């Protein structure tokens, strides 16, 4: 729509065509959400009810990953601290070597 109808408007025509397309898309989605009957239809209230088993499964997966990230970041900070005690010349060489590969 925006290519043919609003071509002579240039940039504002593209913006207007995109806006019209998004409004039509929103109307379709709103219509099907309001009138449709499908398996994944839910209420807003149900989206915020999280079971304890789901929270437990998420924590079991996320805790080792978070610990790994904290330990890795601590190691990198400690390594940078060791390089910083050697002076600015060493830091510039290290960063130069890291960016070449």
C-alpha positions as CSV (number, residue, x, y, z in Angstrom):
1,X,0.0,0.0,0.0
2,X,2.7,2.5,0.9
3,X,4.6,1.8,-2.3
4,X,1.9,2.8,-4.7
5,X,-0.5,5.1,-2.9
6,X,1.9,7.3,-1.0
7,X,4.9,7.2,-3.4
8,X,4.9,10.9,-4.1
9,X,4.9,11.7,-0.4
10,X,8.4,10.2,0.1
11,X,9.3,9.7,3.7
12,X,6.0,10.9,5.3
13,X,4.2,8.6,2.9
14,X,6.2,5.6,4.0
15,X,5.5,6.5,7.6
16,X,1.8,7.0,7.0
17,X,1.5,3.7,5.0
18,X,3.3,1.9,7.8
19,X,0.9,3.4,10.4
20,X,-2.1,2.4,8.4
21,X,-0.8,-1.2,8.0
22,X,-0.1,-1.4,11.8
23,X,-3.6,-0.2,12.6
24,X,-5.2,-2.7,10.2
25,X,-3.0,-5.4,11.8
26,X,-4.1,-4.4,15.3
27,X,-7.7,-4.5,14.2
28,X,-7.3,-8.1,12.9
29,X,-5.5,-9.2,16.0
30,X,-8.1,-7.5,18.3
31,X,-11.0,-9.1,16.3
32,X,-9.6,-12.6,16.5
33,X,-8.7,-12.3,20.2
34,X,-12.2,-11.1,21.1
35,X,-14.2,-13.5,19.0
36,X,-11.9,-16.6,18.5
37,X,-12.1,-19.8,20.5
38,X,-8.7,-21.5,20.6
39,X,-6.6,-23.5,22.9
40,X,-4.1,-20.8,24.1
41,X,-6.8,-18.2,24.9
42,X,-6.2,-17.0,28.4
43,X,-7.1,-14.2,30.8
44,X,-4.6,-11.6,31.9
45,X,-5.0,-12.7,35.5
46,X,-3.9,-16.3,34.6
47,X,-0.6,-14.9,33.1
48,X,0.6,-13.9,36.5
49,X,-0.2,-17.1,38.3
50,X,3.1,-19.1,38.3
51,X,3.3,-22.5,39.9
52,X,5.9,-23.3,42.5
53,X,7.2,-26.3,40.5
54,X,7.8,-24.0,37.5
55,X,9.7,-21.5,39.7
56,X,11.7,-24.4,41.1
57,X,12.6,-25.7,37.7
58,X,13.7,-22.2,36.5
59,X,15.9,-21.7,39.6
60,X,17.5,-25.1,39.2
61,X,18.5,-24.2,35.6
62,X,19.4,-20.6,36.2
63,X,21.4,-20.8,39.4
64,X,24.4,-22.7,38.0
65,X,24.4,-20.4,35.0
66,X,24.3,-17.3,37.1
67,X,27.1,-18.6,39.3
68,X,29.2,-19.4,36.3
69,X,28.7,-15.9,34.9
70,X,29.6,-14.3,38.3
71,X,32.8,-16.4,38.6
72,X,33.8,-15.7,35.0
73,X,33.3,-11.9,35.4
74,X,35.2,-12.0,38.7
75,X,38.1,-13.8,37.0
76,X,38.2,-11.3,34.2
77,X,38.1,-8.4,36.6
78,X,40.9,-10.0,38.6
79,X,43.0,-10.6,35.5
80,X,42.5,-7.0,34.4
81,X,43.5,-5.8,37.9
82,X,46.7,-7.8,37.6
83,X,47.5,-6.3,34.2
84,X,46.7,-2.8,35.6
85,X,49.4,-3.2,38.2
86,X,52.0,-3.6,35.4
87,X,51.2,-0.2,33.9
88,X,49.5,1.4,31.0
89,X,52.0,0.0,28.5
90,X,51.0,-3.6,29.4
91,X,47.3,-2.8,29.3
92,X,47.6,-1.3,25.8
93,X,49.5,-4.3,24.5
94,X,47.0,-6.8,26.0
95,X,44.0,-5.0,24.4
96,X,45.9,-4.7,21.1
97,X,46.5,-8.4,21.1
98,X,42.9,-9.2,22.0
99,X,41.5,-7.2,19.2
100,X,43.6,-8.7,16.5
101,X,42.1,-12.1,16.7
